[in-house]
């Protein structure tokens, strides 16, 4: 099976779009960062370093200190595909992140986004 090109894309190249989407809807960069830290277990300085280093998605998720176990509660569709039906583990992680940013942009409260 062919590897998806997003795996080799830098997180930083997509991060700017996450932030723009959130800010367009009145949310903040700090909230996007909070979502990423919640999902991956990264601290803020490490997140900033990974963005500055242009770490690709494959490496970003492979080296995440502790993927949040509550992420499995993220359900729904993203890009017309049900998250629960995605079999590729890396694609599933990327789509979890996409879904969380979508929820943020739609005005969902952080407590619900972070599955508290």
C-alpha positions as CSV (number, residue, x, y, z in Angstrom):
1,X,0.0,0.0,0.0
2,X,1.3,3.4,-0.9
3,X,2.3,5.8,1.9
4,X,0.2,8.9,2.2
5,X,2.2,12.1,1.4
6,X,0.9,13.8,4.6
7,X,3.2,11.5,6.6
8,X,6.2,13.3,5.2
9,X,4.7,16.8,5.4
10,X,6.0,18.9,8.2
11,X,3.6,19.5,11.1
12,X,4.5,23.2,11.0
13,X,3.2,23.4,7.4
14,X,-0.2,22.2,8.5
15,X,-0.1,23.9,12.0
16,X,-0.3,27.4,10.4
17,X,-3.6,26.3,8.8
18,X,-4.9,24.9,12.2
19,X,-4.1,28.2,13.8
20,X,-5.7,30.2,11.0
21,X,-8.9,28.1,11.1
22,X,-9.1,28.6,14.9
23,X,-8.4,32.3,14.8
24,X,-10.9,32.8,12.0
25,X,-13.6,31.5,14.4
26,X,-12.4,33.6,17.4
27,X,-10.3,30.9,19.0
28,X,-6.5,31.2,19.8
29,X,-3.2,29.7,19.0
30,X,-2.8,28.8,22.7
31,X,-5.9,26.7,22.4
32,X,-4.5,24.9,19.3
33,X,-1.3,24.3,21.3
34,X,-3.3,23.0,24.3
35,X,-5.0,20.5,22.0
36,X,-1.8,19.3,20.5
37,X,-0.1,19.0,24.0
38,X,-3.2,17.1,25.3
39,X,-3.1,14.7,22.4
40,X,0.6,14.0,22.3
41,X,1.9,14.6,25.8
42,X,4.4,17.2,24.6
43,X,5.3,20.2,26.6
44,X,5.2,23.7,25.1
45,X,9.0,24.1,24.5
46,X,9.2,20.7,22.8
47,X,6.2,21.4,20.6
48,X,7.7,24.7,19.6
49,X,11.0,22.9,18.8
50,X,9.3,20.3,16.7
51,X,7.5,23.0,14.7
52,X,10.8,24.9,14.3
53,X,12.6,21.8,13.1
54,X,9.8,21.1,10.6
55,X,9.3,17.6,12.0
56,X,7.2,15.4,9.7
57,X,3.9,13.9,10.9
58,X,5.3,10.4,11.0
59,X,8.2,11.4,13.3
60,X,6.0,13.8,15.3
61,X,3.6,11.0,16.4
62,X,6.3,8.3,16.6
63,X,8.2,10.4,19.1
64,X,5.3,11.8,21.1
65,X,6.0,11.1,24.8
66,X,2.5,9.8,25.7
67,X,-0.4,9.7,23.4
68,X,-3.5,10.5,25.5
69,X,-5.6,7.3,26.0
70,X,-8.7,9.5,26.0
71,X,-8.2,10.2,22.3
72,X,-10.0,6.9,21.6
73,X,-13.2,8.7,22.6
74,X,-12.8,11.0,19.6
75,X,-15.5,9.9,17.1
76,X,-17.2,11.3,14.1
77,X,-16.2,12.1,10.5
78,X,-13.4,14.1,9.1
79,X,-12.9,14.6,5.4
80,X,-16.0,12.3,4.9
81,X,-14.4,9.4,6.7
82,X,-15.5,8.0,10.1
83,X,-12.5,8.2,12.4
84,X,-13.5,4.9,14.0
85,X,-13.1,3.1,10.7
86,X,-9.6,4.3,9.9
87,X,-7.3,1.3,10.1
88,X,-3.9,3.0,9.5
89,X,-2.6,4.0,13.0
90,X,-0.7,7.0,11.9
91,X,-3.6,8.3,9.7
92,X,-5.9,7.8,12.7
93,X,-3.6,10.0,14.9
94,X,-3.5,12.7,12.2
95,X,-7.3,12.6,11.9
96,X,-7.8,12.8,15.7
97,X,-5.8,16.1,15.6
98,X,-7.8,17.3,12.6
99,X,-11.1,16.5,14.4
100,X,-10.0,18.3,17.6
101,X,-9.1,21.4,15.7
102,X,-12.5,21.3,13.8
103,X,-14.3,21.0,17.2
104,X,-12.3,24.1,18.4
105,X,-13.2,26.1,15.3
106,X,-16.9,25.1,15.7
107,X,-16.9,26.7,19.2
108,X,-17.0,23.6,21.3
109,X,-15.9,24.2,24.9
110,X,-12.3,23.1,25.7
111,X,-13.5,20.8,28.5
112,X,-15.5,18.8,25.9
113,X,-12.7,18.9,23.2
114,X,-10.3,17.5,25.8
115,X,-12.8,14.8,26.8
116,X,-12.9,15.8,30.4
